[in-house]
């Protein structure tokens, strides 16, 4: 099964740490503005998800969303959520840990694209 969003082991470890501190989590891929284009981590339910948000999948049992307009540009890529040292978005939970989530990506193969529902 092809997944639209996956996480590295480092990201999964940080998600586990944050879940222990904050409870269930959710992610939304930022489209820019204040925190740049980065995956934002919130306590589940703290960000209101609308009918223009697309659920890409889950990482570490946390749902991962992206706005439909942004999804139209990224729908042919797999998002790979990773972690790097440093301060990231001031609204995302991992900032106080001295780490930040980072989105990497790769284009789906022709075979993978045929398996995906648009």
Secondary structure per residue as TSV (DSSP state, phi and psi in degrees):
chain	resnum	aa	ss	phi	psi
A	1	X	-	360.0	132.6
A	2	X	-	-85.5	131.3
A	3	X	-	-108.5	138.2
A	4	X	S	-76.9	-27.4
A	5	X	E	-138.1	133.5
A	6	X	E	-133.9	170.5
A	7	X	E	-133.5	145.9
A	8	X	-	-73.1	166.1
A	9	X	H	-59.6	-38.1
A	10	X	H	-62.8	-41.1
A	11	X	H	-66.0	-41.7
A	12	X	H	-63.8	-36.9
A	13	X	H	-64.6	-42.3
A	14	X	H	-67.7	-39.0
A	15	X	H	-60.1	-43.6
A	16	X	H	-61.2	-43.6
A	17	X	H	-61.0	-46.3
A	18	X	H	-67.0	-36.7
A	19	X	H	-62.4	-37.7
A	20	X	H	-64.5	-30.8
A	21	X	H	-89.7	-33.9
A	22	X	H	-120.9	-5.1
A	23	X	S	84.5	-160.8
A	24	X	S	-56.6	144.8
A	25	X	E	-120.8	166.9
A	26	X	E	-144.3	157.6
A	27	X	E	-124.9	149.1
A	28	X	E	-140.2	127.4
A	29	X	E	-74.5	113.9
A	30	X	-	-66.5	144.2
A	31	X	-	-100.3	11.9
A	32	X	S	129.5	-137.2
A	33	X	G	60.9	-134.2
A	34	X	G	-60.2	-43.6
A	35	X	G	-107.0	17.6
A	36	X	-	70.3	-166.4
A	37	X	S	-98.2	93.1
A	38	X	-	-145.5	158.8
A	39	X	E	-73.9	126.6
A	40	X	E	-105.0	131.6
A	41	X	E	-108.4	128.9
A	42	X	E	-132.7	158.6
A	43	X	E	-59.9	139.3
A	44	X	T	-55.1	127.3
A	45	X	T	94.7	-11.8
A	46	X	S	-72.2	-23.9
A	47	X	S	-108.8	126.2
A	48	X	-	-77.4	121.1
A	49	X	-	-92.4	130.7
A	50	X	-	-107.2	-179.2
A	51	X	T	-72.7	-5.8
A	52	X	T	-95.4	1.6
A	53	X	E	-97.7	138.5
A	54	X	E	-106.6	128.5
A	55	X	E	-81.0	114.3
A	56	X	E	-85.3	-25.7
A	57	X	E	153.9	-157.9
A	58	X	E	-131.1	149.8
A	59	X	E	-131.9	128.0
A	60	X	T	55.6	36.8
A	61	X	T	68.6	9.9
A	62	X	E	-103.7	129.1
A	63	X	E	-65.0	146.4
A	64	X	E	-125.8	119.1
A	65	X	E	-115.0	159.2
A	66	X	E	-148.3	142.9
A	67	X	E	-63.9	143.7
A	68	X	H	-55.1	-42.2
A	69	X	H	-60.7	-40.2
A	70	X	H	-72.0	-38.2
A	71	X	H	-58.9	-36.7
A	72	X	H	-56.9	-32.1
A	73	X	H	-82.7	-30.5
A	74	X	H	-102.7	0.8
A	75	X	T	-64.7	-15.2
A	76	X	T	-98.3	13.1
A	77	X	E	-127.8	151.1
A	78	X	E	-94.8	129.0
A	79	X	E	-86.0	132.8
A	80	X	E	-118.8	108.2
A	81	X	E	-87.1	124.9
A	82	X	E	-126.4	-179.5
A	83	X	E	-131.9	139.1
A	84	X	E	-131.4	159.0
A	85	X	E	-70.5	147.8
A	86	X	S	118.9	165.8
A	87	X	-	-82.8	134.1
A	88	X	-	-110.4	-138.0
A	89	X	-	-64.8	135.3
A	90	X	T	-71.6	-12.8
A	91	X	T	-96.0	-9.9
A	92	X	S	-92.0	141.4
A	93	X	G	-60.6	-28.5
A	94	X	G	-76.7	-10.6
A	95	X	G	-53.8	-40.5
A	96	X	G	-72.9	-11.2
A	97	X	G	-86.3	-2.8
A	98	X	T	76.1	18.5
A	99	X	E	-134.6	164.6
A	100	X	E	-144.1	146.3
A	101	X	E	-74.6	147.4
A	102	X	E	-137.7	137.3
A	103	X	E	-96.9	122.0
A	104	X	E	-108.3	166.4
A	105	X	E	-151.0	162.3
A	106	X	E	-146.3	147.8
A	107	X	E	-73.8	139.5
A	108	X	-	-67.3	148.3
A	109	X	-	-72.5	167.8
A	110	X	H	-59.3	-42.8
A	111	X	H	-63.0	-44.1
A	112	X	H	-63.6	-43.0
A	113	X	H	-58.3	-36.4
A	114	X	H	-69.8	-21.8
A	115	X	H	-85.0	-17.9
A	116	X	S	-85.2	146.6
A	117	X	-	-92.4	130.6
A	118	X	-	-69.7	360.0
